[in-house]
Amino acid sequence: MHSIDDSSPLQEYLGKSAIERQWHLLITFTGYHESLANQVYARHVYLPKDVR
């Protein structure tokens, strides 16, 4: 988790007009699954309404 306070780089995007702004937060993870001996990937998109 990331705490959103005055020093957070995300603070400028979460003001009163955050819903009006067109942005999304895209999180990607890459890892290695030893049992499968393969790369694994995960991706999730957060919209302004998903961030508190």
PANUTI-655109 format. One record per atom (N, C-alpha, C, O, CB): residue in three letters; x, y, z; atom name; residue number from 1. Coordinates in nm, 3 decimals. Glycine has a CB too. Example, Ala and Ser with C-alpha at 12.3 -4.5 7.8 and 13.67 -1.06 7.14 Angstrom:
+-----+---------+---------+---------+------+-----+
! res !      px !      py !      pz ! atom !   n !
+-----+---------+---------+---------+------+-----+
! ALA !   1.319 !  -0.569 !   0.780 !    N !   1 !
! ALA !   1.230 !  -0.450 !   0.780 !   CA !   1 !
! ALA !   1.320 !  -0.330 !   0.780 !    C !   1 !
! ALA !   1.424 !  -0.332 !   0.846 !    O !   1 !
! ALA !   1.131 !  -0.447 !   0.905 !   CB !   1 !
! SER !   1.285 !  -0.225 !   0.708 !    N !   2 !
! SER !   1.367 !  -0.106 !   0.714 !   CA !   2 !
! SER !   1.290 !   0.003 !   0.787 !    C !   2 !
! SER !   1.341 !   0.114 !   0.804 !    O !   2 !
! SER !   1.408 !  -0.060 !   0.572 !   CB !   2 !
+-----+---------+---------+---------+------+-----+
***
This chain:
+-----+---------+---------+---------+------+-----+
! res !      px !      py !      pz ! atom !   n !
+-----+---------+---------+---------+------+-----+
! MET !   0.084 !  -0.118 !   0.000 !    N !   1 !
! MET !   0.000 !   0.000 !   0.000 !   CA !   1 !
! MET !   0.088 !   0.124 !   0.000 !    C !   1 !
! MET !   0.203 !   0.121 !   0.044 !    O !   1 !
! MET !  -0.095 !   0.000 !   0.121 !   CB !   1 !
! HIS !   0.032 !   0.229 !  -0.049 !    N !   2 !
! HIS !   0.099 !   0.359 !  -0.052 !   CA !   2 !
! HIS !   0.009 !   0.460 !   0.018 !    C !   2 !
! HIS !  -0.105 !   0.481 !  -0.024 !    O !   2 !
! HIS !   0.132 !   0.404 !  -0.198 !   CB !   2 !
! SER !   0.060 !   0.522 !   0.122 !    N !   3 !
! SER !  -0.017 !   0.625 !   0.192 !   CA !   3 !
! SER !  -0.014 !   0.752 !   0.110 !    C !   3 !
! SER !   0.091 !   0.799 !   0.067 !    O !   3 !
! SER !   0.040 !   0.652 !   0.336 !   CB !   3 !
! ILE !  -0.132 !   0.807 !   0.088 !    N !   4 !
! ILE !  -0.142 !   0.931 !   0.011 !   CA !   4 !
! ILE !  -0.156 !   1.047 !   0.109 !    C !   4 !
! ILE !  -0.263 !   1.068 !   0.167 !    O !   4 !
! ILE !  -0.262 !   0.926 !  -0.089 !   CB !   4 !
! ASP !  -0.047 !   1.121 !   0.125 !    N !   5 !
! ASP !  -0.046 !   1.238 !   0.212 !   CA !   5 !
! ASP !   0.012 !   1.355 !   0.133 !    C !   5 !
! ASP !   0.024 !   1.346 !   0.010 !    O !   5 !
! ASP !   0.036 !   1.212 !   0.343 !   CB !   5 !
! ASP !   0.048 !   1.463 !   0.200 !    N !   6 !
! ASP !   0.097 !   1.583 !   0.129 !   CA !   6 !
! ASP !   0.227 !   1.558 !   0.055 !    C !   6 !
! ASP !   0.256 !   1.629 !  -0.042 !    O !   6 !
! ASP !   0.116 !   1.696 !   0.227 !   CB !   6 !
! SER !   0.307 !   1.460 !   0.096 !    N !   7 !
! SER !   0.435 !   1.434 !   0.030 !   CA !   7 !
! SER !   0.425 !   1.328 !  -0.079 !    C !   7 !
! SER !   0.525 !   1.296 !  -0.144 !    O !   7 !
! SER !   0.538 !   1.392 !   0.132 !   CB !   7 !
! SER !   0.307 !   1.273 !  -0.099 !    N !   8 !
! SER !   0.288 !   1.168 !  -0.200 !   CA !   8 !
! SER !   0.292 !   1.227 !  -0.341 !    C !   8 !
! SER !   0.231 !   1.332 !  -0.365 !    O !   8 !
! SER !   0.156 !   1.095 !  -0.177 !   CB !   8 !
! PRO !   0.361 !   1.161 !  -0.435 !    N !   9 !
! PRO !   0.360 !   1.209 !  -0.572 !   CA !   9 !
! PRO !   0.223 !   1.196 !  -0.638 !    C !   9 !
! PRO !   0.199 !   1.257 !  -0.743 !    O !   9 !
! PRO !   0.463 !   1.133 !  -0.653 !   CB !   9 !
! LEU !   0.133 !   1.119 !  -0.581 !    N !  10 !
! LEU !  -0.001 !   1.102 !  -0.636 !   CA !  10 !
! LEU !  -0.098 !   1.211 !  -0.591 !    C !  10 !
! LEU !  -0.208 !   1.223 !  -0.646 !    O !  10 !
! LEU !  -0.056 !   0.966 !  -0.598 !   CB !  10 !
! GLN !  -0.059 !   1.290 !  -0.492 !    N !  11 !
! GLN !  -0.149 !   1.389 !  -0.433 !   CA !  11 !
! GLN !  -0.205 !   1.487 !  -0.536 !    C !  11 !
! GLN !  -0.323 !   1.523 !  -0.529 !    O !  11 !
! GLN !  -0.077 !   1.465 !  -0.324 !   CB !  11 !
! GLU !  -0.123 !   1.530 !  -0.631 !    N !  12 !
! GLU !  -0.170 !   1.628 !  -0.727 !   CA !  12 !
! GLU !  -0.280 !   1.574 !  -0.819 !    C !  12 !
! GLU !  -0.353 !   1.653 !  -0.879 !    O !  12 !
! GLU !  -0.054 !   1.677 !  -0.811 !   CB !  12 !
! TYR !  -0.293 !   1.444 !  -0.830 !    N !  13 !
! TYR !  -0.394 !   1.383 !  -0.917 !   CA !  13 !
! TYR !  -0.524 !   1.351 !  -0.843 !    C !  13 !
! TYR !  -0.621 !   1.309 !  -0.905 !    O !  13 !
! TYR !  -0.340 !   1.256 !  -0.978 !   CB !  13 !
! LEU !  -0.526 !   1.370 !  -0.711 !    N !  14 !
! LEU !  -0.641 !   1.327 !  -0.632 !   CA !  14 !
! LEU !  -0.718 !   1.442 !  -0.569 !    C !  14 !
! LEU !  -0.784 !   1.423 !  -0.467 !    O !  14 !
! LEU !  -0.597 !   1.234 !  -0.526 !   CB !  14 !
! GLY !  -0.709 !   1.559 !  -0.627 !    N !  15 !
! GLY !  -0.783 !   1.673 !  -0.576 !   CA !  15 !
! GLY !  -0.932 !   1.660 !  -0.603 !    C !  15 !
! GLY !  -0.979 !   1.553 !  -0.643 !    O !  15 !
! GLY !  -0.730 !   1.803 !  -0.638 !   CB !  15 !
! LYS !  -1.006 !   1.766 !  -0.580 !    N !  16 !
! LYS !  -1.151 !   1.765 !  -0.601 !   CA !  16 !
! LYS !  -1.189 !   1.729 !  -0.744 !    C !  16 !
! LYS !  -1.293 !   1.667 !  -0.767 !    O !  16 !
! LYS !  -1.210 !   1.899 !  -0.565 !   CB !  16 !
! SER !  -1.106 !   1.766 !  -0.839 !    N !  17 !
! SER !  -1.140 !   1.740 !  -0.978 !   CA !  17 !
! SER !  -1.075 !   1.611 !  -1.030 !    C !  17 !
! SER !  -1.063 !   1.594 !  -1.151 !    O !  17 !
! SER !  -1.096 !   1.858 !  -1.064 !   CB !  17 !
! ALA !  -1.034 !   1.522 !  -0.941 !    N !  18 !
! ALA !  -0.966 !   1.399 !  -0.983 !   CA !  18 !
! ALA !  -1.053 !   1.314 !  -1.074 !    C !  18 !
! ALA !  -1.003 !   1.253 !  -1.169 !    O !  18 !
! ALA !  -0.926 !   1.317 !  -0.861 !   CB !  18 !
! ILE !  -1.183 !   1.310 !  -1.047 !    N !  19 !
! ILE !  -1.272 !   1.229 !  -1.131 !   CA !  19 !
! ILE !  -1.281 !   1.288 !  -1.272 !    C !  19 !
! ILE !  -1.297 !   1.216 !  -1.369 !    O !  19 !
! ILE !  -1.413 !   1.220 !  -1.067 !   CB !  19 !
! GLU !  -1.269 !   1.420 !  -1.280 !    N !  20 !
! GLU !  -1.278 !   1.486 !  -1.410 !   CA !  20 !
! GLU !  -1.153 !   1.463 !  -1.494 !    C !  20 !
! GLU !  -1.159 !   1.468 !  -1.617 !    O !  20 !
! GLU !  -1.300 !   1.635 !  -1.391 !   CB !  20 !
! ARG !  -1.042 !   1.437 !  -1.430 !    N !  21 !
! ARG !  -0.919 !   1.414 !  -1.505 !   CA !  21 !
! ARG !  -0.920 !   1.275 !  -1.567 !    C !  21 !
! ARG !  -0.976 !   1.181 !  -1.511 !    O !  21 !
! ARG !  -0.795 !   1.430 !  -1.413 !   CB !  21 !
! GLN !  -0.860 !   1.265 !  -1.681 !    N !  22 !
! GLN !  -0.852 !   1.137 !  -1.752 !   CA !  22 !
! GLN !  -0.718 !   1.071 !  -1.720 !    C !  22 !
! GLN !  -0.618 !   1.096 !  -1.788 !    O !  22 !
! GLN !  -0.868 !   1.158 !  -1.906 !   CB !  22 !
! TRP !  -0.716 !   0.986 !  -1.619 !    N !  23 !
! TRP !  -0.594 !   0.916 !  -1.584 !   CA !  23 !
! TRP !  -0.627 !   0.778 !  -1.532 !    C !  23 !
! TRP !  -0.741 !   0.749 !  -1.494 !    O !  23 !
! TRP !  -0.512 !   0.994 !  -1.480 !   CB !  23 !
! HIS !  -0.527 !   0.693 !  -1.532 !    N !  24 !
! HIS !  -0.538 !   0.562 !  -1.470 !   CA !  24 !
! HIS !  -0.401 !   0.523 !  -1.419 !    C !  24 !
! HIS !  -0.299 !   0.568 !  -1.470 !    O !  24 !
! HIS !  -0.594 !   0.455 !  -1.569 !   CB !  24 !
! LEU !  -0.400 !   0.439 !  -1.318 !    N !  25 !
! LEU !  -0.277 !   0.390 !  -1.260 !   CA !  25 !
! LEU !  -0.261 !   0.244 !  -1.302 !    C !  25 !
! LEU !  -0.343 !   0.160 !  -1.266 !    O !  25 !
! LEU !  -0.277 !   0.406 !  -1.103 !   CB !  25 !
! LEU !  -0.158 !   0.216 !  -1.377 !    N !  26 !
! LEU !  -0.134 !   0.082 !  -1.429 !   CA !  26 !
! LEU !  -0.019 !   0.019 !  -1.351 !    C !  26 !
! LEU !   0.092 !   0.072 !  -1.349 !    O !  26 !
! LEU !  -0.103 !   0.085 !  -1.582 !   CB !  26 !
! ILE !  -0.046 !  -0.094 !  -1.286 !    N !  27 !
! ILE !   0.054 !  -0.166 !  -1.207 !   CA !  27 !
! ILE !   0.084 !  -0.296 !  -1.279 !    C !  27 !
! ILE !  -0.007 !  -0.372 !  -1.312 !    O !  27 !
! ILE !   0.005 !  -0.192 !  -1.060 !   CB !  27 !
! THR !   0.211 !  -0.323 !  -1.302 !    N !  28 !
! THR !   0.251 !  -0.449 !  -1.365 !   CA !  28 !
! THR !   0.356 !  -0.518 !  -1.278 !    C !  28 !
! THR !   0.442 !  -0.453 !  -1.218 !    O !  28 !
! THR !   0.306 !  -0.426 !  -1.508 !   CB !  28 !
! PHE !   0.346 !  -0.649 !  -1.272 !    N !  29 !
! PHE !   0.442 !  -0.732 !  -1.200 !   CA !  29 !
! PHE !   0.493 !  -0.839 !  -1.295 !    C !  29 !
! PHE !   0.417 !  -0.894 !  -1.375 !    O !  29 !
! PHE !   0.378 !  -0.796 !  -1.073 !   CB !  29 !
! THR !   0.621 !  -0.868 !  -1.284 !    N !  30 !
! THR !   0.680 !  -0.977 !  -1.359 !   CA !  30 !
! THR !   0.757 !  -1.063 !  -1.260 !    C !  30 !
! THR !   0.828 !  -1.012 !  -1.174 !    O !  30 !
! THR !   0.773 !  -0.925 !  -1.474 !   CB !  30 !
! GLY !   0.743 !  -1.193 !  -1.274 !    N !  31 !
! GLY !   0.813 !  -1.284 !  -1.184 !   CA !  31 !
! GLY !   0.849 !  -1.414 !  -1.253 !    C !  31 !
! GLY !   0.821 !  -1.433 !  -1.372 !    O !  31 !
! GLY !   0.729 !  -1.313 !  -1.061 !   CB !  31 !
! TYR !   0.910 !  -1.501 !  -1.178 !    N !  32 !
! TYR !   0.949 !  -1.631 !  -1.232 !   CA !  32 !
! TYR !   0.888 !  -1.740 !  -1.145 !    C !  32 !
! TYR !   0.911 !  -1.744 !  -1.024 !    O !  32 !
! TYR !   1.104 !  -1.644 !  -1.237 !   CB !  32 !
! HIS !   0.811 !  -1.827 !  -1.206 !    N !  33 !
! HIS !   0.745 !  -1.938 !  -1.136 !   CA !  33 !
! HIS !   0.838 !  -2.060 !  -1.147 !    C !  33 !
! HIS !   0.852 !  -2.118 !  -1.255 !    O !  33 !
! HIS !   0.602 !  -1.969 !  -1.197 !   CB !  33 !
! GLU !   0.900 !  -2.098 !  -1.036 !    N !  34 !
! GLU !   1.000 !  -2.205 !  -1.039 !   CA !  34 !
! GLU !   0.940 !  -2.340 !  -1.075 !    C !  34 !
! GLU !   1.004 !  -2.418 !  -1.145 !    O !  34 !
! GLU !   1.069 !  -2.215 !  -0.905 !   CB !  34 !
! SER !   0.820 !  -2.368 !  -1.029 !    N !  35 !
! SER !   0.759 !  -2.499 !  -1.059 !   CA !  35 !
! SER !   0.729 !  -2.514 !  -1.208 !    C !  35 !
! SER !   0.742 !  -2.623 !  -1.264 !    O !  35 !
! SER !   0.630 !  -2.517 !  -0.978 !   CB !  35 !
! LEU !   0.688 !  -2.405 !  -1.271 !    N !  36 !
! LEU !   0.656 !  -2.409 !  -1.413 !   CA !  36 !
! LEU !   0.777 !  -2.374 !  -1.500 !    C !  36 !
! LEU !   0.774 !  -2.390 !  -1.622 !    O !  36 !
! LEU !   0.542 !  -2.314 !  -1.444 !   CB !  36 !
! ALA !   0.882 !  -2.327 !  -1.436 !    N !  37 !
! ALA !   1.002 !  -2.279 !  -1.508 !   CA !  37 !
! ALA !   0.964 !  -2.182 !  -1.619 !    C !  37 !
! ALA !   1.004 !  -2.196 !  -1.734 !    O !  37 !
! ALA !   1.081 !  -2.399 !  -1.567 !   CB !  37 !
! ASN !   0.884 !  -2.082 !  -1.579 !    N !  38 !
! ASN !   0.830 !  -1.990 !  -1.677 !   CA !  38 !
! ASN !   0.813 !  -1.852 !  -1.616 !    C !  38 !
! ASN !   0.798 !  -1.838 !  -1.494 !    O !  38 !
! ASN !   0.697 !  -2.040 !  -1.733 !   CB !  38 !
! GLN !   0.816 !  -1.749 !  -1.700 !    N !  39 !
! GLN !   0.785 !  -1.614 !  -1.655 !   CA !  39 !
! GLN !   0.635 !  -1.602 !  -1.629 !    C !  39 !
! GLN !   0.554 !  -1.659 !  -1.703 !    O !  39 !
! GLN !   0.832 !  -1.508 !  -1.759 !   CB !  39 !
! VAL !   0.598 !  -1.529 !  -1.526 !    N !  40 !
! VAL !   0.457 !  -1.501 !  -1.499 !   CA !  40 !
! VAL !   0.439 !  -1.350 !  -1.493 !    C !  40 !
! VAL !   0.529 !  -1.276 !  -1.453 !    O !  40 !
! VAL !   0.410 !  -1.570 !  -1.366 !   CB !  40 !
! TYR !   0.321 !  -1.305 !  -1.534 !    N !  41 !
! TYR !   0.292 !  -1.163 !  -1.542 !   CA !  41 !
! TYR !   0.157 !  -1.135 !  -1.477 !    C !  41 !
! TYR !   0.066 !  -1.218 !  -1.481 !    O !  41 !
! TYR !   0.293 !  -1.114 !  -1.689 !   CB !  41 !
! ALA !   0.146 !  -1.016 !  -1.418 !    N !  42 !
! ALA !   0.018 !  -0.971 !  -1.364 !   CA !  42 !
! ALA !   0.006 !  -0.823 !  -1.395 !    C !  42 !
! ALA !   0.105 !  -0.750 !  -1.397 !    O !  42 !
! ALA !   0.008 !  -0.999 !  -1.208 !   CB !  42 !
! ARG !  -0.116 !  -0.779 !  -1.420 !    N !  43 !
! ARG !  -0.141 !  -0.639 !  -1.453 !   CA !  43 !
! ARG !  -0.275 !  -0.599 !  -1.396 !    C !  43 !
! ARG !  -0.371 !  -0.676 !  -1.402 !    O !  43 !
! ARG !  -0.137 !  -0.616 !  -1.606 !   CB !  43 !
! HIS !  -0.283 !  -0.479 !  -1.340 !    N !  44 !
! HIS !  -0.409 !  -0.428 !  -1.288 !   CA !  44 !
! HIS !  -0.414 !  -0.278 !  -1.313 !    C !  44 !
! HIS !  -0.314 !  -0.207 !  -1.300 !    O !  44 !
! HIS !  -0.424 !  -0.461 !  -1.137 !   CB !  44 !
! VAL !  -0.533 !  -0.230 !  -1.349 !    N !  45 !
! VAL !  -0.554 !  -0.088 !  -1.376 !   CA !  45 !
! VAL !  -0.646 !  -0.032 !  -1.268 !    C !  45 !
! VAL !  -0.751 !  -0.088 !  -1.240 !    O !  45 !
! VAL !  -0.614 !  -0.066 !  -1.517 !   CB !  45 !
! TYR !  -0.604 !   0.080 !  -1.209 !    N !  46 !
! TYR !  -0.685 !   0.151 !  -1.111 !   CA !  46 !
! TYR !  -0.732 !   0.282 !  -1.172 !    C !  46 !
! TYR !  -0.652 !   0.358 !  -1.227 !    O !  46 !
! TYR !  -0.606 !   0.175 !  -0.979 !   CB !  46 !
! LEU !  -0.860 !   0.310 !  -1.162 !    N !  47 !
! LEU !  -0.919 !   0.436 !  -1.206 !   CA !  47 !
! LEU !  -0.928 !   0.531 !  -1.088 !    C !  47 !
! LEU !  -0.911 !   0.488 !  -0.974 !    O !  47 !
! LEU !  -1.060 !   0.413 !  -1.269 !   CB !  47 !
! PRO !  -0.952 !   0.660 !  -1.110 !    N !  48 !
! PRO !  -0.961 !   0.755 !  -0.999 !   CA !  48 !
! PRO !  -1.060 !   0.712 !  -0.891 !    C !  48 !
! PRO !  -1.035 !   0.733 !  -0.773 !    O !  48 !
! PRO !  -1.000 !   0.891 !  -1.051 !   CB !  48 !
! LYS !  -1.171 !   0.652 !  -0.930 !    N !  49 !
! LYS !  -1.271 !   0.610 !  -0.831 !   CA !  49 !
! LYS !  -1.223 !   0.494 !  -0.744 !    C !  49 !
! LYS !  -1.283 !   0.467 !  -0.640 !    O !  49 !
! LYS !  -1.400 !   0.572 !  -0.900 !   CB !  49 !
! ASP !  -1.117 !   0.425 !  -0.785 !    N !  50 !
! ASP !  -1.065 !   0.310 !  -0.712 !   CA !  50 !
! ASP !  -0.962 !   0.348 !  -0.607 !    C !  50 !
! ASP !  -0.925 !   0.266 !  -0.524 !    O !  50 !
! ASP !  -1.005 !   0.211 !  -0.807 !   CB !  50 !
! VAL !  -0.915 !   0.472 !  -0.610 !    N !  51 !
! VAL !  -0.807 !   0.516 !  -0.521 !   CA !  51 !
! VAL !  -0.868 !   0.594 !  -0.405 !    C !  51 !
! VAL !  -0.949 !   0.685 !  -0.426 !    O !  51 !
! VAL !  -0.703 !   0.602 !  -0.597 !   CB !  51 !
! ARG !  -0.828 !   0.559 !  -0.284 !    N !  52 !
! ARG !  -0.875 !   0.632 !  -0.165 !   CA !  52 !
! ARG !  -0.758 !   0.696 !  -0.094 !    C !  52 !
! ARG !  -0.776 !   0.762 !   0.008 !    O !  52 !
! ARG !  -0.950 !   0.538 !  -0.068 !   CB !  52 !
+-----+---------+---------+---------+------+-----+
***
